[in-house]
Amino acid sequence: MKDNLIANIKSQIEKGGEISPFLFLSPNIEVLDAEIKSLAWELLTDHNIPKMQLFTLSNNGETIKIKDMKIFLENSHSKSSFKFQIFLIEDISRMTLKAANAALKFLEEPWVWNIVFLTNASEAWVIDTILSRVQSVPVWNTQKSEFREDYYKLIHSYMSVRDTEIISHFFSEKLDKTDYIDFLKTLIYYTKKNPGSLTNDVLSELEEDMNLVQRNNLLPKYVVDKYLLRI
């Protein structure tokens, strides 16, 4: 997918034609964001354009409000001194409806010097007016393993012999968002591999919470702490 996509984009760049925005999709949004940013840098480097010509609304877990969108789009109104510039909005499900509406004209008419990349976990969380203005590109190869082996061992030790190392790990170590998400995914995987370790009701609740975490509607640390007290 990547090689063909880059080749098609480069062809459009050389022709000087306007390129419709791309919406890249994968359930593993953190890995997807990193991969699409790498793709953007590759395009810039190939055309000897500095990386500062990549403008990004990074996935920091916060809601994208209309004022954020307006500030972000300011650089899109003026023609770049380079052949093109790239605008990347990570996890567009974070946009409020007003912010999404503020981006519609830009997505419909990005101008030939602007290349637009969007990412999201699924089309299900994207409003129709955006979907109608973008090219959706599933990127399934960004999915990581269903579990982390170190977390699997910690969970198993706690479940089987009540080894509290897992508690110490999450309450004393400095961790980032991906660590918490990896733990939740591993706990879901462990529970399905070991029936009875959690009740079906708790597993169902865990999967719902995981979905909310991926949509940035719940803090992952809060959810991890919640289930550390329940397993």
Buried (B, 14 or more C-beta within 10 A) or exposed (E): EBEEBBEEBEEBBEEEEEBBBBBBBBBBBBBBBBBBBEBBBEBBEEBEBEEEBBBBBEBEEEEBBBEBBEEBBEEBEEEBEEBBBBBBBBBBBBBBEEBBBBBBEBBBEBBBBBBBBBBBBBBEBBBEBBEEBBEEBEBEEBEEEEBBEEBBBBBBBBBEEEBEEBEEBBEEEEBEBEBBBBBBBBBBBBBBEEEEBBEEEBBEBBBEBBEBBBBBEBBBBEBBBEBBEEB
